[in-house]
């Protein structure tokens, strides 16, 4: 026994100087990968299988050279280029060029979303919940958490790139070639790293996870908008301001250029380095941007549970509203060209015939309404499950310890989910109606398409009711509510194109909505869906009233 120990002097354990600011990165990386052992594989497999499905559809739908020529003419329009990518792909519109032209920009947005959620989940969310402070009390460097989060993004992006390269290399998009599939896969990884770097910066600016992820997602939207505006208007300068534009200009299966991906890697490294530097300018749990001082007294709206819920949901609702309006406007802009764009695609023509309608524009708009409704249902599920997040974070307990009842508190969030989802349908319907009327010259489409979108409101209410039942009765299984929008998209949209049996669509609440404006108005299924939604909400609220509350 040492003299210090014998004298009762406490022994101090010092962190080795070599460990530095990145000490503990490897352990945090292993822990983060373990936490995401289900989440990341689901993301990667969904993106991979979606790409393979699109590649298979290209080879089957456009096997006829005349069909490819017709598609080329349609994609050459400004609206077609805005939705897809640069005109250069159209010079030799092979199956591989189709994949790079139509899918690369769209999947780049989804890959960016995956990366943003990964980085914010393992950095800002850890600080907001207080876990980061506990972790840093151990032998963990200041930069370890951000470094581990970025490494998780790198692992996910490279796994996706290699999976895409292997899967597409086995197809007949480019027989005998490996460069195109590999470049296509690495283009997604490069874009993903850029947006992971942006997320590393936004997590330093704000003290809240939702704000950090929302800002990074806004950057993704800006990048897509710049790319779309540049390609549609023939202004390459705008497209070169977007990392999505850089990835598309690698031209996989066409020119196979590697150097644009180096720009993505350089920007990703610059953003990540900026994130590390900015992290030294703030305290743990705080952000560089100071929170705005609130009013000295709460407004009258915040004195009730509905006003509080609306305040909490307001940023997300505004973002979805802008997105739904722009999405509707994008689809509406091609309604006037729907006949020429789809006339040589047998499977799409068969799907449109099943839907009905007096014109191809009406039938196509009816098919697109399902996509708008599914996107709105994503918000509805998120909003309906917000009480569960508040409960897990420990913020529900202090509120419910007052005179506020459980039913009123959870009911406020559900009311915002129900009303907000309906408002999103209205905005999406207005977007497709306004631009659809302009592209077809039929002003009556504004009202008819807006009404067609609102017809999906009862189906959204049923979706919220299912989430309410799971939250109130089976909180551990509440995440299963996400199967409703996923299943609705697969059966309601892809099922129409791939010829799924009709009973598969009947299992979705969206499958019982009349396909307006192509189909006649039928109020019976809408009334039944409304009654089912009301019953589900009541069952869910009653279950929450009876079950134990998670306490901290």
BAROTOR-633207 format. One line per field, with one value per residue (C-alpha): x, z, y; residue in one letter; residue number from 1. Coordinates in steps of 0.25 Angstrom, whole numbers. Each point is the difference from the previous one (the first is absolute). Layout:
N
xx <- c(X;...)
zz <- c(Z;...)
yy <- c(Y;...)
resn <- c(A;...)
resi <- c(NUM;...)
//
This chain:
552
xx <- c(0;5;3;-11;-10;4;-2;-14;3;-9;6;-3;-1;5;-4;12;4;1;-15;-3;-13;-4;2;-11;-5;2;-9;-10;0;-3;-11;-7;1;-6;-12;-2;1;-14;-3;12;-2;-14;4;11;-9;-12;9;7;-13;-7;12;-1;-15;2;11;-9;-12;9;4;-14;-8;10;4;-6;9;-12;-4;14;-1;-13;5;13;-9;-9;13;5;-10;3;-10;7;14;-4;-5;11;14;9;-3;13;-6;-10;11;1;-12;4;-6;12;-1;-15;4;10;-9;-13;5;13;-5;-13;8;11;-11;-3;14;2;-12;6;13;-6;-8;12;9;-10;-5;14;4;-10;-11;10;3;-15;-3;12;7;11;4;0;9;10;2;7;13;-6;6;-8;0;-3;-15;0;11;-8;-12;7;6;-13;-5;13;-3;-14;3;11;-9;-11;10;6;-13;-5;12;-1;-15;0;12;-8;-11;1;0;14;4;15;3;3;3;-14;-6;12;-1;-15;2;11;-7;-11;11;7;-13;-4;14;-3;-13;6;10;-11;-7;13;0;-15;1;10;-9;-13;-2;-12;0;-13;6;14;-6;-10;11;8;-13;-2;14;-4;-13;9;10;-12;-6;13;2;-14;0;13;-3;-14;5;13;8;11;6;-12;1;15;-4;-6;7;-12;4;14;-4;-9;11;9;-9;1;-3;2;14;4;7;6;5;-14;0;13;-7;-10;11;7;-13;-3;14;-1;-14;4;13;-9;-9;12;5;-14;-1;11;-7;-12;-3;-6;-15;0;0;8;-13;-6;-15;-9;-5;-15;-11;-1;-14;-6;-10;-14;2;11;-9;-7;5;-4;8;12;-1;-2;13;8;-4;0;14;-2;-14;5;12;-10;-10;11;5;-14;-4;13;-1;-15;5;11;-10;-10;10;0;-15;-1;11;-6;-6;13;9;-8;-6;10;2;-10;0;-3;-11;-6;1;-7;-11;-3;-1;-9;-2;-4;15;14;2;-11;4;15;-4;-9;12;9;-10;5;14;-4;-9;11;10;-11;-2;15;-3;-12;7;11;-10;-8;12;5;-6;8;13;-5;-2;13;7;-6;-8;-14;1;2;-12;-9;3;-8;-15;2;-6;6;-11;1;15;1;-13;7;11;-10;-8;12;3;-14;-1;14;-1;-13;7;12;-10;-6;14;4;-13;1;14;-3;-13;6;12;-9;-10;11;6;-13;-8;-11;-3;-10;11;4;-13;-2;15;-1;-13;7;11;-9;-8;12;-2;-8;11;10;-9;0;15;0;-10;9;12;-9;-4;15;4;-11;-1;14;10;12;-6;-4;11;-8;-9;10;-5;-12;6;10;-10;-9;11;3;-14;-6;10;10;-11;-8;13;4;-14;-2;-13;-11;-1;14;-5;-13;9;4;-9;5;-6;-14;1;-7;10;-4;-1;0;-10;-14;-2;-5;-2;-2;14;4;-10;4;14;-3;-8;11;10;-9;-1;15;3;-9;6;14;-3;-8;12;10;-9;0;15;12;8;15;7;14)
zz <- c(0;-4;10;-6;1;14;3;-5;-12;-12;-13;-12;-14;-11;-14;-9;-8;-13;1;-3;-5;-7;12;0;-15;-3;12;-3;-15;4;10;-11;-10;10;3;-15;-3;-5;-5;-9;-7;-3;-6;-8;-5;-3;-9;-7;-3;-5;-9;-5;-2;-8;-9;-2;-4;-10;-7;-1;-3;-10;-8;-12;-7;-3;14;4;-11;5;14;-5;-6;13;9;-9;4;11;10;-3;2;13;5;-4;-4;-11;-14;-4;5;-12;-11;1;9;3;12;9;-5;4;14;2;-6;8;13;4;4;7;8;3;8;8;3;5;9;5;3;7;9;4;3;8;7;6;3;3;4;10;6;0;9;9;-4;-6;13;7;-11;0;15;-4;-8;-12;-9;-4;-14;2;-1;-13;-6;3;-6;-13;0;1;-12;-8;3;-4;-13;-4;3;-9;-11;0;0;-11;-8;2;-3;-12;-5;-1;-9;-15;1;-5;-3;2;7;15;-1;-1;12;9;-4;2;14;4;-5;10;11;-4;1;13;6;-4;7;12;1;-1;12;7;-1;3;13;5;-3;7;14;-5;-9;-8;-4;-3;-9;-6;-4;-7;-7;-5;-6;-7;-5;-5;-7;-7;-4;-6;-8;-5;-4;-7;-8;-4;-4;-7;11;3;10;9;0;3;13;5;5;-6;-14;2;2;-12;-8;2;-11;4;-11;-10;2;13;5;14;3;4;12;5;1;9;9;1;4;10;7;0;7;10;3;2;10;8;1;4;10;8;0;9;12;1;-2;-5;-14;-7;-3;13;3;-2;13;0;5;14;1;-9;-10;2;-10;8;12;-5;-5;-15;-1;6;-9;-12;4;2;-14;-7;-7;-5;-5;-7;-7;-4;-6;-8;-5;-4;-7;-8;-3;-5;-9;-6;-3;-5;-10;-8;-1;-13;-6;7;-12;-9;12;4;-13;-4;14;0;15;4;-11;6;14;-5;-7;14;6;-11;-3;-12;-4;3;8;10;1;2;11;7;1;5;11;7;1;6;10;4;2;9;8;3;8;6;6;5;6;6;7;5;14;1;-2;10;10;-3;2;14;-5;1;15;5;-8;4;15;-1;-3;-14;-4;-8;-10;-2;-2;-10;-7;-3;-7;-8;-3;-6;-8;-5;-4;-5;-9;-6;-2;-7;-10;-3;-3;-9;-7;-3;-5;-10;-3;-3;-9;-6;-4;-6;-8;-5;-2;8;12;6;4;12;7;-5;4;13;4;-5;10;11;-2;6;13;7;-4;7;12;1;-1;12;7;-2;6;12;3;0;8;10;1;-5;2;-3;-13;-4;-11;-8;-4;-11;-7;-4;-9;-6;-3;-6;-10;-4;-3;-3;-10;-4;1;-11;-9;3;0;15;3;4;14;4;-2;8;12;0;4;-12;-9;4;-5;-13;-11;-2;-10;-9;8;5;14;9;15;6;1;5;11;4;1;8;10;1;2;12;6;-1;7;11;3;-1;10;9;0;4;11;6;-2;9;-4;-3;11;1)
yy <- c(0;14;11;8;-11;-3;15;0;9;-3;-6;8;-7;9;-1;-3;12;-8;-3;15;5;-13;-9;-11;2;-15;-4;10;-4;-15;5;9;-12;-9;10;1;-15;0;15;1;-14;4;13;-7;-11;9;9;-12;-8;13;2;-15;1;13;-7;-12;9;8;-13;-5;12;6;-12;6;10;8;1;5;11;4;1;8;10;2;1;11;9;10;-7;-13;5;7;-13;-9;6;6;-1;-7;-13;1;-1;-15;-4;-14;-8;5;14;-1;-5;11;11;-3;-7;6;14;-6;-10;10;8;-13;-3;14;-2;-13;7;12;-8;-9;12;8;-13;-3;14;11;-10;-6;14;4;-12;2;-13;7;6;-13;-6;11;-2;-13;0;6;11;13;-4;-15;0;8;-8;-13;5;4;-14;-6;8;-4;-15;1;8;-10;-12;6;3;-14;-6;8;-3;-15;0;8;-7;-12;6;2;16;0;-15;-3;14;2;15;5;-8;4;15;0;-6;9;12;-2;-2;13;8;-7;5;14;1;-8;12;10;-7;1;15;2;-8;10;12;-4;-6;-9;-12;3;14;-6;-11;10;9;-11;-5;14;0;-13;7;12;-9;-8;13;6;-13;0;15;-1;-13;5;14;-5;8;-9;10;-2;-15;1;7;-13;-12;-8;6;-4;-15;0;6;-12;-6;-15;-9;12;7;-6;12;-1;14;6;-10;6;13;-7;-6;13;8;-11;1;15;-1;-10;7;13;-8;-5;15;5;-10;6;14;-5;-8;-14;1;14;6;11;7;5;-3;12;5;-3;9;3;-6;-12;3;-4;-11;-7;-1;-12;-13;2;13;-6;-12;9;8;-12;-6;14;-1;-15;4;12;-8;-11;10;7;-14;-5;13;-1;-15;3;11;-8;-12;10;7;-13;-3;6;-9;-13;-5;0;-4;-12;-5;-10;-6;-12;-3;15;0;-12;6;13;-8;-7;14;6;14;8;4;-5;13;-4;-14;4;10;-10;-10;12;3;-13;5;14;-7;-10;12;7;-13;0;13;-5;-12;9;9;-11;-6;13;-3;-13;8;10;-11;-7;14;2;13;-6;-4;15;4;-11;2;13;0;-3;-14;-10;0;15;0;-12;5;13;-7;-9;12;7;-13;-1;15;1;-12;6;13;-7;-7;14;6;-12;1;14;-2;-10;7;14;-5;-11;10;8;-12;-5;14;-5;9;-10;-9;9;-3;-15;-4;8;-8;-13;2;3;-13;-7;7;-11;-10;9;1;-16;0;10;-9;-12;7;5;-14;-5;12;-2;-15;-6;11;-9;-4;15;1;-11;12;3;-13;7;11;-10;-10;10;5;-14;-5;13;5;-11;-10;7;0;-14;-6;-5;-7;10;-6;5;14;-3;-2;14;12;7;-11;4;14;3;3;15;7;-13;-7;4;6;-11;5;-14;-4;14;-1;-14;4;13;-9;-10;11;6;-14;-2;13;-2;-14;6;11;-9;-10;12;4;-14;-4;4;12;-1;8;5)
resn <- c(X;X;X;X;X;X;X;X;X;X;X;X;X;X;X;X;X;X;X;X;X;X;X;X;X;X;X;X;X;X;X;X;X;X;X;X;X;X;X;X;X;X;X;X;X;X;X;X;X;X;X;X;X;X;X;X;X;X;X;X;X;X;X;X;X;X;X;X;X;X;X;X;X;X;X;X;X;X;X;X;X;X;X;X;X;X;X;X;X;X;X;X;X;X;X;X;X;X;X;X;X;X;X;X;X;X;X;X;X;X;X;X;X;X;X;X;X;X;X;X;X;X;X;X;X;X;X;X;X;X;X;X;X;X;X;X;X;X;X;X;X;X;X;X;X;X;X;X;X;X;X;X;X;X;X;X;X;X;X;X;X;X;X;X;X;X;X;X;X;X;X;X;X;X;X;X;X;X;X;X;X;X;X;X;X;X;X;X;X;X;X;X;X;X;X;X;X;X;X;X;X;X;X;X;X;X;X;X;X;X;X;X;X;X;X;X;X;X;X;X;X;X;X;X;X;X;X;X;X;X;X;X;X;X;X;X;X;X;X;X;X;X;X;X;X;X;X;X;X;X;X;X;X;X;X;X;X;X;X;X;X;X;X;X;X;X;X;X;X;X;X;X;X;X;X;X;X;X;X;X;X;X;X;X;X;X;X;X;X;X;X;X;X;X;X;X;X;X;X;X;X;X;X;X;X;X;X;X;X;X;X;X;X;X;X;X;X;X;X;X;X;X;X;X;X;X;X;X;X;X;X;X;X;X;X;X;X;X;X;X;X;X;X;X;X;X;X;X;X;X;X;X;X;X;X;X;X;X;X;X;X;X;X;X;X;X;X;X;X;X;X;X;X;X;X;X;X;X;X;X;X;X;X;X;X;X;X;X;X;X;X;X;X;X;X;X;X;X;X;X;X;X;X;X;X;X;X;X;X;X;X;X;X;X;X;X;X;X;X;X;X;X;X;X;X;X;X;X;X;X;X;X;X;X;X;X;X;X;X;X;X;X;X;X;X;X;X;X;X;X;X;X;X;X;X;X;X;X;X;X;X;X;X;X;X;X;X;X;X;X;X;X;X;X;X;X;X;X;X;X;X;X;X;X;X;X;X;X;X;X;X;X;X;X;X;X;X;X;X;X;X;X;X;X;X;X;X;X;X;X;X;X;X;X;X;X;X;X;X;X;X;X;X;X;X;X;X;X;X;X;X;X;X;X;X;X;X;X;X;X;X;X;X;X;X;X;X;X;X;X;X;X)
resi <- c(1;2;3;4;5;6;7;8;9;10;11;12;13;14;15;16;17;18;19;20;21;22;23;24;25;26;27;28;29;30;31;32;33;34;35;36;37;38;39;40;41;42;43;44;45;46;47;48;49;50;51;52;53;54;55;56;57;58;59;60;61;62;63;64;65;66;67;68;69;70;71;72;73;74;75;76;77;78;79;80;81;82;83;84;85;86;87;88;89;90;91;92;93;94;95;96;97;98;99;100;101;102;103;104;105;106;107;108;109;110;111;112;113;114;115;116;117;118;119;120;121;122;123;124;125;126;127;128;129;130;131;132;133;134;135;136;137;138;139;140;141;142;143;144;145;146;147;148;149;150;151;152;153;154;155;156;157;158;159;160;161;162;163;164;165;166;167;168;169;170;171;172;173;174;175;176;177;178;179;180;181;182;183;184;185;186;187;188;189;190;191;192;193;194;195;196;197;198;199;200;201;202;203;204;205;206;207;208;209;210;211;212;213;214;215;216;217;218;219;220;221;222;223;224;225;226;227;228;229;230;231;232;233;234;235;236;237;238;239;240;241;242;243;244;245;246;247;248;249;250;251;252;253;254;255;256;257;258;259;260;261;262;263;264;265;266;267;268;269;270;271;272;273;274;275;276;277;278;279;280;281;282;283;284;285;286;287;288;289;290;291;292;293;294;295;296;297;298;299;300;301;302;303;304;305;306;307;308;309;310;311;312;313;314;315;316;317;318;319;320;321;322;323;324;325;326;327;328;329;330;331;332;333;334;335;336;337;338;339;340;341;342;343;344;345;346;347;348;349;350;351;352;353;354;355;356;357;358;359;360;361;362;363;364;365;366;367;368;369;370;371;372;373;374;375;376;377;378;379;380;381;382;383;384;385;386;387;388;389;390;391;392;393;394;395;396;397;398;399;400;401;402;403;404;405;406;407;408;409;410;411;412;413;414;415;416;417;418;419;420;421;422;423;424;425;426;427;428;429;430;431;432;433;434;435;436;437;438;439;440;441;442;443;444;445;446;447;448;449;450;451;452;453;454;455;456;457;458;459;460;461;462;463;464;465;466;467;468;469;470;471;472;473;474;475;476;477;478;479;480;481;482;483;484;485;486;487;488;489;490;491;492;493;494;495;496;497;498;499;500;501;502;503;504;505;506;507;508;509;510;511;512;513;514;515;516;517;518;519;520;521;522;523;524;525;526;527;528;529;530;531;532;533;534;535;536;537;538;539;540;541;542;543;544;545;546;547;548;549;550;551;552)
//
